[in-house]
Amino acid sequence: MKKLLAILVLGLIILSCAPSDYWNSYKYFAQAGPQKSGGYFGTSNVSLDDAKTSAMNNCKAAKKRWKLIDWTGPCKVNEAWISPNHPDTQNEIALLKQKESKQNEMKAQRQMEQEYERYLKQCEYLGFKRNTEKIGECVLRIYQTEAQIALMSAQQRQADSADLLNSLMILDKSLQMLNPPRRGFRCQTRPFGIYTNVYCN
């Protein structure tokens, strides 16, 4: 263990002594080691995968050279990044940000579609037909109730709290006013991760 600590400290000293333009001379960086803290760097001007390969090779070579039998676990890539300071990486970083933004938008869209489908199924259970005005009103009222519950504090969201019961009672009455084919239902809440969903049955 003492040998491992000495090597890690030596690595930090080497990094701190590296010239400031060292980090600007490469486009891609990676760090590999058996643990997230500490390890060996790899660099490349070809690709991020090439930097990862370089880091893995450096890690394995050091492990073999120093015979780190107490270094638990195999070498693995813990981090990899594109240098924001290199003049040739600005376009690549911008494209990656655009790609990430698009992926986030698509993910949000899928989540909205899944939520909308859940509302539709709830309203269909009450007897409303798809592609009708009433099922649209039903969906809207369940959504508004969930949004209102989401704004409540954790204490207010307790199943027996007056605030929550009042919101569900208002929802019950507003849905009954739509004259659904299924009568005698009662809306209640169920926790779903960090959210609270409304179900009527």
N, C-alpha and C positions, 0 to 999 in steps of 0.2 A: 504493500500500500504506500509506503514511504517513497518507493521508486516511482510509482504512478504520480504522486503529488509533485515530486521533483520535476517530472517531465512536463506536467501541466503548467507549473510555474515557469519553467523554461520557455514553454511555448508562448505564454503571455508576455514574457520579457522580450522575446523575438518580435512579436507583433507590435509591441509598443515602440520598439526600436526601428521598425520598418519606416522608410521614407514616406512622406505624405503623398507623393505621387504614385506610390505603389498601388494604392486602392483605385487610382484613376487609370491605370495602365491596362486593366483587364475589364472585360465586359461582364463576365459571369463568375460567380463565386459559389462555393459549397463548403459545408463543414460536415465531417463524418467522425463518428466515434461510437462506442458502445452505450454511452449515456449522453443526454442532451447537454449537460454542462461539460465543457472541455471537448477536445478532439483535434482533428487535423483539417486544414483548409486545402481546397483545390481550386484552381483558377483556370480560366480558358477564355479565348477570344473567338471560339468556334460556336459553342452552344452551351446551354445550361446542363444538358446531359453529359457533355464532355467534362464540365467542371465537377459534376457529381462523381464521375468515374475517376477523375484525378484525386478527389478527396478520399474516395474509398481506397485507392491504391496507396496513398500516403499513410492512411490509417493502418492498413494491413502490413505495410513495410515497417512502420514504427513498432507495431505490436510484435512482429517477428524479430526485429533487430534488438528490441529491449526485452524480449521474452516476458511479456506481461501476462504471466499465468494468473495473476490475481485481478486482471482487468476483466471483470465479469461481462459476458455477452459478446457477440460478434460485432464487427464494425458495421455501421449503418449510417446512411445519410440523414442528418437531423435538420439541416437547413440548406436552402439553395436560393439565391437571389440574383437579380440583375442590378448591376451598378448604376445608380442614378446619376453618377458624376461623369461617366464616360460619355463623350460627345456623340458616339455612334449608337447609343441605346435609347435615346429619347423617343424616337418613333416607335420602337418596339414596346417600350413601356406604355406609351399612349394607346397602342393597339390592344395591349393586354388589359388596360383599364376599360377600354370600350367593350371588349369581350366579356369582362367580368360584370360590367354594368348591364349588358344585354342578358347575360345568364341570370342575374338577379331579377331583372324584369320578367323574364320567362318563368322563373320560379314563383314570383309573386302572382303572376297571371294564373299559373296552375293551382296555386293555393286558393285564389278567388273562385276559380271554377269548381274546385272540390267543395268549398263552403257553400256555393250556390246550389250545387247538386244535393248537398245535405239538407238545405232548406226546402228544396223542391220535394224531396222524399218525405220530409216531415209533413208538408202540406198535402201531398198525395195520400198519406196515411189518414189524414182527416177527411179525405174524400174529394179534395179539389182536383180539377183536371188541368193537365199541362196546357200551356199556350192559351190560358184564359186570364181575364182581368183579375178574378178573385184569387187565383193562385199567386199572382204577382203581389197583391195586397197582403196575402198571408206571409209570403217570403219577406216582404219589407217589414212587417210588424215583428216577426221573430228576430230578424237582423237588428232592428232598432232596440229591442229588449236586451239582446246580447251585448250590444254596444253600451247600453246604459249600465248593465251589470259590470262590464269591464272597467268602468270609471269608478266603481265602488271600491272602498277599502277592503282589505282582507277580512276584517271583522264584519263588515256589511254583507259580504258574500257568503257568510255562514248560512247553512241550510235553514236554520230556524230564525234568522234575523228578520225583523219587521220590514226593513228596506227591500230585501230580496223577495219576501212573500208578497209584498205590495206590488212589486214589478210584475211578478208572475200572475197575480190576480188580475191586474190591468190587461195583461196579454191574453189571459183566458177569456175575459169579457169581450175584448176587441175581436178575437177570433170567432167567438160565438155570434157576434153581430154580423159576420160574413155568411152565417147560415151554412156551415159545412155539413155534408151528408152524415158524417160520423158525429154523434153527440156524446155527451158525458165524459169527455176527455179532460185531462188535467195536465198542465205544463209544469215541468220541474227542471232542475238543473243537475248537471253531472260535470265533475271536474275532468278536464282533458289537458294534461300537462299543466302549463301555466295559465290555461284558458278555462272558462266556464261556459259550457254549451247548454242550450235549451232544448229539451225534448218534450214533445206533447204526445201522450198516449192515454 
